[in-house]
Amino acid sequence: MFPKVSILWLNYNSLSFIDIVLESLQAVNELDYPNYELIVVDNGSTDGSFKIIRDFVDKMNVKNKVIKLDKNLGFCGGNNVAYKARDKDSKYVVLLNNDAVPYKNSLKEIIEVMENMSLLGAAQGTILRYDEKTVDTSGDYIDEIFGVHLLFEGEVKTLKKPIYTTYADGAYSFYKVNAIKQSLRSDKLFYDVMFSQYEDVLLGLKLWNNGYKVMSLPFLTAKHNRSSSFRKVRSTHIYFTVRNKVIVNEISNSRYKKYLKALLYRGLYLWKLKLLRLRKEKLEEYPFETPILLFKAIKNGEKIGEIMRKRIGRINIYCAPILKIDIQKSFLGFIFRQKIEEYVKGELNKIKEMFAYEGVK
């Protein structure tokens, strides 16, 4: 039995890495799975990449739909359009970034496991970096102040056994449609207001809050050139990362939620000091607008978070596997941020040493 799968593939101004983009599409065309479709959504590209992609997709053998949007709706909005356009018989949706190249057997391997685990709402495998020498991620975790941690990132090790994770990485992730429907109670995959960043974190937490599980499986599934679309818009990436971290913090029950905002405001102050000390030739790398951008991100995150909390309720982060911070051992971290990072790294290393939890069913 091969249930229907819809692969959601989003593009935005990808001409600068078009070779990787076409490699991704070619790999989709060669997946060893008999029952899938490809939904391509272009997020209002203006660099000519859409025409190249459309012409390439027209020659593919796999069933597909191509949708051109008038403007950029972000990772969330674009994938929501793709999600709505899926075949209504699809039991699974797969998110695949346009800078990720899936391996031939990946779809079959992951879906087979998910079919045999009724409460497995989302999954991923190990994603390698594009040069295939080290790991991009073998599973994603958050800590109690919403730092993101990718298992085995930059290492040559990989999983030998399945392991529960906080969320599935948006680069190449697999979801049961029914789990999404029951967890979000809407006809969308993501909350549009998030635009980009932390949307996969929030989806994973929603799945855990509704009785589903998220797991990383011991298969190599793709190679990935991470953040290709954001490299030319660093300030945009910073803004949405900080803003959406604050949003998730505001709707959570983290015991350190007040400390997170204190750390962010402290970081804002340190940015100002750093700019004052930089030489002129370095200012291009760290623009003066950054402190203003961070301040807007924090304040907007607080406002949107309050609205979302009223709309979707409180998120319990403690029903998901997260990296906890011991206040007794890391108290200085609220004065010296590196202390928190050192502590959380130690907790992540404990997971690495085990490779995976025993007895996963």
C-alpha positions as a printed Julia matrix, in Angstrom:
361×3 Matrix{Float64}:
  0.0    0.0     0.0
  1.33   3.39   -1.02
 -0.85   6.21    0.33
 -1.04   9.42   -1.71
  1.6   12.04   -0.86
  1.65  15.72   -1.84
  5.1   17.35   -1.95
  4.9   21.09   -1.3
  7.77  22.96   -2.95
  8.17  26.72   -2.6
 10.26  29.12   -4.69
 11.29  32.74   -4.22
 13.93  34.58   -6.28
 16.23  31.58   -6.59
 18.17  32.54   -9.72
 21.43  32.85   -7.76
 21.28  29.14   -6.86
 19.17  27.87   -9.75
 21.42  24.83  -10.32
 20.54  23.53   -6.84
 16.87  24.34   -7.44
 16.75  22.29  -10.64
 18.68  19.49   -8.94
 15.99  19.45   -6.25
 13.22  19.17   -8.85
 15.07  16.47  -10.78
 15.46  14.47   -7.58
 11.71  14.81   -6.9
 11.1   13.44  -10.38
 13.24  10.39   -9.59
 11.8    9.46   -6.18
 11.17   5.74   -5.81
  7.51   6.0    -4.81
  4.51   5.26   -7.03
  1.86   7.61   -5.64
  2.84  11.25   -5.19
  2.3   14.68   -6.69
  4.33  17.9    -6.72
  2.78  21.26   -5.84
  5.05  24.15   -6.89
  4.24  27.63   -5.57
  6.23  30.65   -6.67
  6.15  33.4    -4.05
  6.06  36.38   -6.43
  9.59  35.99   -7.79
 10.93  38.89   -9.85
 14.34  37.54  -10.91
 13.27  35.25  -13.76
 13.63  32.05  -11.78
  9.93  31.17  -12.1
 10.06  30.77  -15.89
 13.06  28.46  -15.65
 11.3   26.37  -13.0
  8.0   26.25  -14.86
  9.71  25.09  -18.08
 11.59  22.42  -16.13
  8.48  21.16  -14.31
  6.59  20.92  -17.6
  9.03  18.22  -18.67
  8.79  16.2   -15.44
  7.01  12.85  -15.37
  5.4   13.3   -11.96
  1.9   14.74  -11.67
  2.2   18.4   -10.72
  0.52  21.76  -10.21
  2.34  25.08  -10.63
  0.99  28.22   -8.97
  2.37  31.74   -9.45
  1.58  34.26   -6.69
  1.51  38.02   -7.22
  3.5   38.76   -4.08
  5.7   37.1    -1.49
  3.53  35.49    1.2
  6.52  34.07    3.03
  7.28  30.45    3.84
  4.01  30.18    5.77
  1.66  31.81    3.26
  3.24  30.15    0.25
  3.06  26.68    1.79
 -0.52  27.31    2.88
 -1.42  27.95   -0.77
  0.32  24.71   -1.76
 -1.41  22.84    1.08
 -4.85  23.97   -0.1
 -4.01  22.94   -3.67
 -3.08  19.37   -2.7
 -5.06  16.36   -3.9
 -7.79  15.89   -1.3
 -7.01  12.16   -1.25
 -3.47  12.81   -0.02
 -2.84  11.18    3.35
  0.54  12.92    3.75
  2.08  16.26    2.89
  5.81  16.72    2.58
  7.62  20.05    2.87
 10.7   20.27    0.65
 12.82  23.4     0.41
 13.99  24.43   -3.04
 17.59  24.2    -1.81
 17.14  20.63   -0.54
 17.77  17.59   -2.75
 15.87  14.47   -1.63
 17.39  11.0    -1.93
 15.66   8.45   -4.11
 14.41   6.1    -1.36
 13.57   8.77    1.24
  9.83   9.04    0.58
  9.25   5.3     0.7
 11.35   4.8     3.86
  9.72   7.55    5.92
  6.12   6.89    4.83
  6.46   3.18    5.58
  7.37   3.93    9.2
  4.64   6.56    9.59
  2.04   4.12    8.25
  2.87   1.74   11.1
  2.71   4.38   13.86
 -0.76   5.85   14.21
  0.26   8.64   16.59
  3.32   9.72   14.61
  2.14  13.05   13.25
  5.43  14.29   11.78
  8.82  12.85   10.89
 12.12  13.54    9.23
 15.35  11.71    8.51
 18.94  12.85    8.67
 19.58  15.74    6.29
 23.16  16.25    5.18
 24.83  19.49    4.23
 24.99  20.03    0.5
 28.57  18.75    0.18
 27.39  15.53    1.92
 30.43  15.51    4.21
 28.66  16.4     7.47
 25.17  16.5     8.96
 22.86  19.47    8.55
 20.37  18.06   11.06
 19.31  14.69   12.44
 16.43  16.19   14.39
 15.47  19.55   15.83
 15.01  20.65   19.45
 14.21  23.84   21.3
 15.26  24.78   24.81
 13.22  26.61   27.45
 14.16  30.03   26.1
 13.47  28.91   22.52
 16.97  28.47   21.26
 17.0   26.07   18.31
 19.39  23.11   18.32
 20.03  20.76   15.39
 21.14  17.27   16.39
 24.58  16.28   15.03
 24.86  19.57   13.11
 28.3   19.79   11.48
 29.29  16.29   12.62
 29.95  13.06   10.76
 27.8   11.0    13.12
 24.19  10.19   12.4
 21.28   8.4    14.02
 21.31   4.64   14.45
 17.86   4.48   16.06
 14.66   6.56   15.94
 14.46   9.47   18.37
 11.66  11.8    19.45
 12.27  15.48   18.67
 10.52  18.78   19.33
  9.66  19.35   15.68
 10.46  18.24   12.13
 12.86  20.44   10.2
 11.09  22.44    7.47
 13.83  21.68    4.92
 12.42  18.18    4.32
  9.65  17.08    6.65
  6.71  14.66    6.53
  3.24  15.19    8.04
  0.0   13.25    8.33
 -2.83  15.42    7.02
 -5.24  14.21    9.7
 -2.75  15.1    12.44
 -2.46  18.63   11.04
 -6.23  19.03   10.8
 -6.84  17.83   14.35
 -3.98  19.87   15.82
 -4.56  23.18   14.04
 -8.33  22.86   13.48
 -8.1   24.86   10.29
 -7.55  24.38    6.57
 -4.0   25.7     6.82
 -0.61  24.22    7.56
  0.88  27.3     9.25
 -0.29  30.55   10.8
  0.1   33.19    8.06
  1.17  35.88   10.53
  4.41  33.98   11.23
  5.55  34.57    7.62
  8.86  32.74    8.1
 10.98  31.3    10.95
  9.73  29.22   13.93
  6.65  28.11   11.98
  7.88  24.5    12.03
  8.64  24.85   15.77
  5.08  25.96   16.48
  3.6   23.2    14.3
  5.64  20.57   16.12
  4.51  21.89   19.51
  0.88  21.91   18.35
  1.19  18.27   17.31
  2.65  17.28   20.7
 -0.09  19.27   22.46
 -2.74  17.28   20.64
 -1.42  13.8    21.42
  0.75  13.26   18.35
  4.48  12.58   18.28
  7.35  13.9    16.18
 10.28  11.67   15.36
 13.57  11.64   13.5
 14.28   8.33   11.77
 17.63   6.68   11.01
 17.6    7.26    7.25
 19.63   9.65    5.12
 16.9   11.58    3.33
 18.4   14.66    1.6
 21.26  17.09    1.17
 20.6   20.75    1.92
 22.18  24.14    1.19
 20.6   25.82    4.22
 19.21  29.38    4.09
 19.91  29.95    0.39
 16.97  32.35    0.01
 17.86  34.4     3.1
 21.55  35.01    2.4
 20.9   38.25    0.54
 18.36  39.53    3.05
 20.16  39.07    6.38
 18.21  41.83    8.12
 14.89  40.21    7.17
 16.11  36.9     8.55
 17.14  38.54   11.84
 13.83  40.36   12.19
 11.57  37.35   11.69
 13.77  35.05   13.79
 13.6   37.39   16.8
  9.96  38.4    16.31
  8.71  34.83   15.94
 10.8   33.59   18.85
  9.02  36.2    20.98
  5.63  35.14   19.56
  6.15  31.49   20.5
  7.49  32.55   23.9
  4.39  34.7    24.55
  1.96  31.85   23.89
  4.02  29.26   25.78
  4.13  28.17   29.39
  7.92  28.3    29.62
  9.05  28.95   33.18
 11.7   31.32   31.78
  9.53  33.4    29.45
 10.24  36.65   31.34
 13.97  35.98   31.24
 13.94  35.53   27.46
 12.7   39.07   26.88
 15.25  40.36   29.38
 17.99  38.6    27.43
 16.74  40.03   24.14
 16.68  43.58   25.49
 20.15  43.04   26.94
 21.26  41.87   23.51
 19.81  45.03   22.0
 21.95  47.12   24.35
 25.07  45.11   23.53
 24.44  45.62   19.81
 24.52  49.38   20.34
 27.83  49.14   22.2
 29.26  46.92   19.5
 28.34  49.38   16.76
 30.02  52.22   18.6
 33.26  50.25   18.8
 33.38  48.99   15.22
 35.65  50.49   12.63
 34.03  52.02    9.56
 34.97  49.1     7.29
 32.99  46.73    9.53
 29.76  48.74    9.65
 28.52  47.19    6.42
 28.45  43.79    8.1
 26.71  45.18   11.21
 24.45  48.05   10.02
 23.26  50.78   12.38
 19.67  49.73   11.66
 20.12  46.43   13.53
 19.25  47.72   17.07
 16.12  49.45   15.7
 15.2   46.27   13.83
 15.62  44.16   16.96
 13.52  46.55   19.03
 10.69  46.41   16.46
 10.95  42.62   16.33
 10.59  42.31   20.12
  7.68  44.75   20.41
  5.81  43.32   17.4
  6.38  39.8    18.71
  4.8   40.76   22.04
  1.73  42.25   20.34
  1.2   39.38   17.91
  1.88  36.83   20.64
 -0.86  38.3    22.81
 -3.34  38.13   19.91
 -2.37  34.55   19.05
 -2.61  33.43   22.68
 -6.24  34.58   22.74
 -6.87  32.88   19.42
 -5.19  29.48   19.82
 -4.66  29.25   23.57
 -1.56  28.49   25.6
  1.07  26.07   24.27
  2.47  23.53   26.71
  6.1   23.06   25.69
  6.69  20.44   28.38
  4.67  17.73   26.65
  7.31  17.73   23.9
 10.96  16.63   24.12
 12.84  19.88   24.81
 16.21  20.76   26.3
 15.65  21.97   29.85
 17.75  24.57   31.6
 18.69  23.92   35.22
 18.31  27.27   36.99
 20.75  26.23   39.72
 23.51  25.38   37.24
 22.87  28.07   34.66
 21.75  31.08   36.68
 24.76  33.08   35.52
 23.46  32.52   31.99
 20.95  35.27   32.56
 23.92  37.59   33.03
 26.35  35.82   30.69
 24.48  34.25   27.77
 27.29  31.83   26.97
 26.64  30.05   30.28
 23.18  29.03   29.07
 24.6   27.96   25.72
 27.26  25.84   27.42
 24.67  24.17   29.65
 22.25  23.41   26.81
 25.1   22.09   24.68
 25.88  19.67   27.49
 22.27  18.46   27.54
 22.32  17.97   23.76
 25.57  16.03   24.04
 23.87  13.59   26.41
 21.36  12.81   23.67
 24.16  12.42   21.14
 25.97   9.97   23.4
 22.86   7.82   23.56
 22.17   8.36   19.83
 18.52   7.74   20.56
 16.06   6.82   23.27
 15.7    3.1    23.89
 12.45   1.27   23.34
 10.83   3.64   20.83
  7.65   2.09   19.44
